């Protein structure tokens, strides 16, 4: 575990009721000055590299910042370890990987005991970053967070301050504070640089959950596909706890499945065939149980905590033909990827220090890099490959288990 970097002593955010509003206004101003006229709502592949990079952050479990202790670290690491270590890890990753999007896949918040200096980048550092952010589940640990909204804001602050577009889905603990799932997604969707949506608009049917939405990534500027969606990202609310007596965890409902199927069919028609896609949600599907050491990359160190009900989402993804990989959180000390029927099922690995983990097993995050094929005429074509690796929170931010998930044939 790498210690948080030293910071200049500034007044705690919690010492002023106006500090949070000032922070958000400052971040918005910095975003505008870093790239005048740019829009975080338009995701596209990089013109120079032909790449689109996603940083997946799973299970941050933020609570109240400096006063929140770490879980499952070595005895020598316990003193002074807190939510601030989680923030430091995210900040280091952003600087090292320079992602185009950050995805938070659940359980993320903390309170305002963080100092402003800890998670605000310098203007020069921010100017060098122009990517996007998304996450998967349990962004905050609602039960321990004094104020869910403020915890969310502090948890996502490194992404906001870096000027990186980001998206989030909810985990099974986020709603355990003073905001329900609808309120949490409404708050997230209104934050600076957030691409999250509460739910899709214009549906002819009511949809279950909060945080079901789709994002498109356009081709590289100046290419023949610059105005086309050539990579699609689906985000789904996998719920929290089941009200039934036969399953602990919730599952994706038929209304969400119908939305996914209709969205995928519409995008296939627009693209003239299935453009590659990826899906992000928090609770793993039962099909994650198909993998072990012999047929996956990474480790499985605990059971697969899926719902007892098979929602049919995996079968729907296989039938649609566009989803090449699905990324989840929830089981913190699993970090494997395995391929089943053409779909890669991947864990992000536990990220947050207030989340349970395994002492001596570093916190980690998953990086997904999507690359375009090179064409002689227009420069860049459609998606050629999807690769992934994980970064560890050690002194060198070690990269492990680089693998090819999909390639165009």
URTAKA-V817355 format. One line per field, one symbol per residue. psi: psi as a letter, one per 30 degrees, with the letter a starting at -180 (. if undefined). A space follows every 10 residues. Layout:
psi->???
//
This chain:
psi->kklklklkjl kkeffkffee eeeeeeeeee eefeikflkf fjkllkeefh ljkkjkjkie hkcgbffjll khlleffekf kaffeeeeee eeeeeefilf kkkjhlifll agfkkefegk lleeeeffkh alkllikiel ieefkejeee eeeeefeeee efgkkllllk affeggbgka eeeeeeeefg lkgkglkelk lgkglkklak hjlkkkkllk kflfgfgkjf kkkkkkjgad kkflgfkell lkleeeeeee eeeeeeeeee fgljkkllkk lekllfffff laffglkakj glljillfkj fgeeeeeeee fejfkkklbe jegkglkkkj hfkkjkkekk ekfgllbjkf jklllkkkkk klkkkfegdk bakeljlllk kkiafghkkl hklkekkk.
//
